[in-house]
Amino acid sequence: MQTDFPKLALGTWLMGGTKDPDPNNDDQRDIGAIKTALDFGVGLIDTAQNYANGRCEELVGQAIANYPRSSYRILTKQNRIHLEYDQVMSGFNDSLTRLKLDYVDYFLCHAPNPDFDLTDFFKATNQLAKEGVIKHVGVSNFGPKSLHVALETSETPITVNQVSFSLSDSSILSSGTYDMCRENNIPIQAYRTLADIDEDPDISSALKIIANKLKVTPHQIALAYLNSYDGVCFTIKASSLEHWQQIKDSMQIVLEPEDIETLKKIHLTKKSGFGNFLEM
Ligand SMILES: NC(=O)c1ccc[n+]([C@@H]2O[C@H](COP(=O)([O-])OP(=O)(O)OC[C@H]3O[C@@H](n4cnc5c(N)ncnc54)[C@H](OP(=O)(O)O)[C@@H]3O)[C@@H](O)[C@H]2O)c1
């Protein structure tokens, strides 16, 4: 794995609203959660243009305003409904304005979209990388077919593929995405690792048994299981220091092979709708 890609990032989906800004959003709560993560030492903030239609990027911009630029990295993503060359250029500039930055560390294509020529995204971002306003180019929800385009087109290395990878979703394994990322030395940044685990009785009961044995939480076991796959990093929306401490500690948990097998058997039966992107 490219070694300097951060193991942990703060996810920001639902900060500022859902797809559209929420006029009643508690902005101070969201800004507080971003500062909590930064103060804990989580040095990467993961946001996107279409989170609350740009409002989330504005909140990130407000939260980071008084931190030294060298103390954090910002990852944002180009909206998948605007992937023409000029749309990427103007979308990126709008992100910079909302974040109040003069460069971003990671700029990703949020997801492939068959209505566009994917090469445009890489032509535009390679130009922006040459200008120094993007430090690294990445992708999200890219399966083998889209990854192939990315690797063929981008002169700038593809530094990350942010994908759904949780006990509720094994699509990156069955689609060949995981293997292709490993073969090409592309870190996999797993999202929605914790969001659904309480809702699935198979998953939650298996996690509880192992968690009781190791005296940690089921969520920590879920993360430890996913972390047993090489090349995996995490973007997680955690709000408290307690949750961040548990997440950090879970990175040190080494599961017994039989516990990994138990979870894997369940995991391989699970797929989510996010996996559909991987076929594009
Ligand atoms: N690229 C894409 O298409 C895509 C799609 C989905 C998500 N994402 C990114 O991935 C990020 C993460 O996904 P997500 O926000 O959907 O879900 P998530 O991070 O898997 O789960 C968030 C939930 O987990 C809880 N949590 C955090 N740490 C915990 C702990 N130690 N123990 C128990 N619960 C804990 C949080 O509660 P508290 O708030 O109380 O801590 C919150 O309710 C998003 O925010 C977004 O940035 C990207």
The ligand as an SDF file (V2000), in Angstrom:
LIG
                    3D

 48 52  0  0  0  0  0  0  0  0999 V2000
  -17.8820    7.5840   -1.5060 N   0  0  0  0  0  0  0  0  0  0  0  0
  -19.1360    7.2960   -1.2230 C   0  0  0  0  0  0  0  0  0  0  0  0
  -19.9750    7.0440   -2.1070 O   0  0  0  0  0  0  0  0  0  0  0  0
  -19.5650    7.2480    0.2190 C   0  0  0  0  0  0  0  0  0  0  0  0
  -20.7800    6.6380    0.5580 C   0  0  0  0  0  0  0  0  0  0  0  0
  -21.1200    6.6040    1.9250 C   0  0  0  0  0  0  0  0  0  0  0  0
  -20.2850    7.1800    2.8730 C   0  0  0  0  0  0  0  0  0  0  0  0
  -19.1220    7.7820    2.4790 N   0  0  0  0  0  0  0  0  0  0  0  0
  -18.2100    8.4200    3.4660 C   0  0  0  0  0  0  0  0  0  0  0  0
  -17.9570    7.4840    4.4840 O   0  0  0  0  0  0  0  0  0  0  0  0
  -18.2170    8.0820    5.7420 C   0  0  0  0  0  0  0  0  0  0  0  0
  -18.5940    7.0030    6.7350 C   0  0  0  0  0  0  0  0  0  0  0  0
  -19.8410    6.4300    6.4140 O   0  0  0  0  0  0  0  0  0  0  0  0
  -21.1740    6.7530    7.2410 P   0  0  0  0  0  0  0  0  0  0  0  0
  -21.0750    8.1150    7.8300 O   0  0  0  0  0  0  0  0  0  0  0  0
  -22.3210    6.4900    6.3350 O   0  0  0  0  0  0  0  0  0  0  0  0
  -21.2090    5.6230    8.3400 O   0  0  0  0  0  0  0  0  0  0  0  0
  -20.1640    5.0510    9.4340 P   0  0  0  0  0  0  0  0  0  0  0  0
  -19.0080    5.9300    9.6250 O   0  0  0  0  0  0  0  0  0  0  0  0
  -19.9490    3.6240    9.0630 O   0  0  0  0  0  0  0  0  0  0  0  0
  -21.0940    5.0540   10.7270 O   0  0  0  0  0  0  0  0  0  0  0  0
  -21.3940    6.2420   11.4060 C   0  0  0  0  0  0  0  0  0  0  0  0
  -22.0960    5.8550   12.7110 C   0  0  0  0  0  0  0  0  0  0  0  0
  -21.1890    5.0480   13.4980 O   0  0  0  0  0  0  0  0  0  0  0  0
  -21.1890    5.5520   14.8260 C   0  0  0  0  0  0  0  0  0  0  0  0
  -19.8740    5.2840   15.4260 N   0  0  0  0  0  0  0  0  0  0  0  0
  -18.6900    5.8590   15.1640 C   0  0  0  0  0  0  0  0  0  0  0  0
  -17.7220    5.3430   15.9340 N   0  0  0  0  0  0  0  0  0  0  0  0
  -18.3030    4.4200   16.7070 C   0  0  0  0  0  0  0  0  0  0  0  0
  -17.8370    3.5540   17.7090 C   0  0  0  0  0  0  0  0  0  0  0  0
  -16.5430    3.5430   18.0740 N   0  0  0  0  0  0  0  0  0  0  0  0
  -18.7170    2.7080   18.3090 N   0  0  0  0  0  0  0  0  0  0  0  0
  -20.0290    2.7240   17.9560 C   0  0  0  0  0  0  0  0  0  0  0  0
  -20.5310    3.5130   17.0050 N   0  0  0  0  0  0  0  0  0  0  0  0
  -19.6810    4.3620   16.3900 C   0  0  0  0  0  0  0  0  0  0  0  0
  -21.4310    7.0350   14.6920 C   0  0  0  0  0  0  0  0  0  0  0  0
  -21.9540    7.5090   15.9200 O   0  0  0  0  0  0  0  0  0  0  0  0
  -21.4200    8.8760   16.5930 P   0  0  0  0  0  0  0  0  0  0  0  0
  -21.6910    9.9630   15.6080 O   0  0  0  0  0  0  0  0  0  0  0  0
  -22.2200    8.9600   17.8570 O   0  0  0  0  0  0  0  0  0  0  0  0
  -19.9460    8.7310   16.8800 O   0  0  0  0  0  0  0  0  0  0  0  0
  -22.4530    7.0660   13.5540 C   0  0  0  0  0  0  0  0  0  0  0  0
  -23.7560    6.8420   14.0490 O   0  0  0  0  0  0  0  0  0  0  0  0
  -19.3120    9.1070    5.4320 C   0  0  0  0  0  0  0  0  0  0  0  0
  -19.4750   10.0420    6.4770 O   0  0  0  0  0  0  0  0  0  0  0  0
  -18.8030    9.6700    4.1390 C   0  0  0  0  0  0  0  0  0  0  0  0
  -17.8060   10.6380    4.3810 O   0  0  0  0  0  0  0  0  0  0  0  0
  -18.7540    7.8040    1.1750 C   0  0  0  0  0  0  0  0  0  0  0  0
  1  2  1  0
  2  3  2  0
  2  4  1  0
  4  5  1  0
  4 48  2  0
  5  6  2  0
  6  7  1  0
  7  8  2  0
  8  9  1  0
  8 48  1  0
  9 10  1  0
  9 46  1  0
 10 11  1  0
 11 12  1  0
 11 44  1  0
 12 13  1  0
 13 14  1  0
 14 15  2  0
 14 16  1  0
 14 17  1  0
 17 18  1  0
 18 19  2  0
 18 20  1  0
 18 21  1  0
 21 22  1  0
 22 23  1  0
 23 24  1  0
 23 42  1  0
 24 25  1  0
 25 26  1  0
 25 36  1  0
 26 27  1  0
 26 35  1  0
 27 28  2  0
 28 29  1  0
 29 30  1  0
 29 35  2  0
 30 31  1  0
 30 32  2  0
 32 33  1  0
 33 34  2  0
 34 35  1  0
 36 37  1  0
 36 42  1  0
 37 38  1  0
 38 39  2  0
 38 40  1  0
 38 41  1  0
 42 43  1  0
 44 45  1  0
 44 46  1  0
 46 47  1  0
M  CHG  2   8   1  16  -1
M  END
$$$$
